[in-house]
Every structure is written in structure tokens, then in C-alpha cells.
Amino acid sequence: MKNKFISASANIEKMDEKAKNFPIVTKVEKNVELNCVMSNSFGFGGTNATLVFSEVS
């Protein structure tokens, strides 16, 4: 949020035709105004976490 960029999704070489209408980021996007972001992490054995950050106004 501070640096106003969205990282590209990893390991996408060719987009599946069924997924082309979804907002999947394939290249770094800069100068993006972000008010809220979410990060998901999925691990082995059910070790999962989701963090949601929102800008304080």
C-alpha cells in the first residue's frame, strides 16, 4: 500500500482460457491506489493464514 504497486502472480506462463475474465495480475502494476489489501498463505497440513490490511484515514 505504501509503495503503490501490485506484484504479479507467480508461475503463470500461459493463461487458461476459462480464467481470462478474472482480474489476475500477470505483470507488476505500479502507481496503484490501494485502500485495502489481502494476503493468503497456504501451507502443508492445514497451516493457513489470511491477513487483511486497510489504510487508516
Secondary structure, DSSP 8 states (H G I E B T S, - for coil): -TT-EE---TT-SS--GGGTTS----S-EES---SEEEEEEE-GGG-EEEEEEE---
